[in-house]
Amino acid sequence: MELSLISNEELIEELLNRFDHAIFSGIKILDSMDNECDTTRVENTQQWTGNPYTCVGMCTGLSNDILEEYKEELYEEDDNQGNIYN
């Protein structure tokens, strides 16, 4: 199967249909900042399916996992800027 021939919308819909509860969030940078243009255009896609409370819990869990994984880097950056959060 050639996935590049399938639209993003159809691909995400098919993926979400395989789960009882699922979340998809993606950002695609369409063009980046340069000297002539001081804005960046992005395409933001967010879809979910299933029980809304379960999906919120999944988002919270994923956010906590990401923050836990990068906690040391985040605190190090904050310390370098004079901000300390505990």
C-alpha positions in Angstrom: 0.0 0.0 0.0 1.4 3.4 -1.0 0.5 5.7 1.9 1.7 8.8 0.2 -1.3 8.5 -2.2 -3.7 8.7 0.8 -4.8 12.1 2.1 -3.9 13.0 5.7 -7.6 13.2 6.6 -8.3 9.6 5.3 -5.1 8.3 6.9 -6.0 9.8 10.3 -9.6 8.6 10.0 -8.5 5.1 9.3 -6.1 5.1 12.2 -8.7 6.5 14.7 -11.2 3.8 13.5 -8.8 1.1 14.8 -9.2 2.2 18.4 -12.0 2.6 20.9 -10.3 5.7 22.3 -7.6 7.6 20.4 -6.0 11.0 20.0 -4.1 12.5 17.1 -2.3 15.8 17.1 0.1 17.0 14.5 1.7 20.2 13.3 3.2 20.6 9.8 5.3 23.6 9.1 4.3 24.9 5.7 6.9 27.6 5.4 9.3 29.0 7.9 10.4 32.4 8.9 13.0 34.1 6.6 14.2 37.7 6.1 11.3 38.6 3.8 8.5 37.1 5.9 8.3 37.4 9.7 5.5 34.8 10.1 5.5 31.0 9.9 2.5 29.2 8.4 1.6 25.9 10.0 -1.1 23.3 9.5 -2.5 22.1 12.8 -4.5 18.9 12.9 -6.2 17.5 16.0 -8.8 14.8 16.1 -10.0 12.3 18.7 -12.5 9.5 19.1 -14.0 7.7 22.1 -15.0 8.8 25.5 -14.0 12.4 26.1 -13.0 11.8 29.7 -10.8 8.9 28.7 -9.2 11.0 25.9 -8.5 13.9 28.4 -6.9 11.4 30.7 -4.8 10.0 27.9 -3.6 13.6 27.0 -2.8 14.3 30.6 -0.8 11.1 31.0 1.1 11.7 27.8 1.9 15.3 28.9 3.2 14.0 32.2 5.3 11.4 30.5 6.9 14.0 28.2 7.5 16.4 31.0 9.1 13.6 33.1 11.3 12.5 30.3 12.6 16.0 29.7 12.4 17.4 33.2 16.1 17.8 33.7 16.5 19.6 30.4 13.6 21.9 31.2 14.9 22.8 34.7 18.4 23.3 33.3 17.0 25.8 30.7 15.0 27.6 33.4 18.1 27.8 35.7 20.1 29.4 32.9 17.4 32.1 32.6 17.3 32.8 36.3 13.9 31.0 36.8 13.7 28.2 39.3 10.5 26.2 39.6 10.1 23.6 42.3 
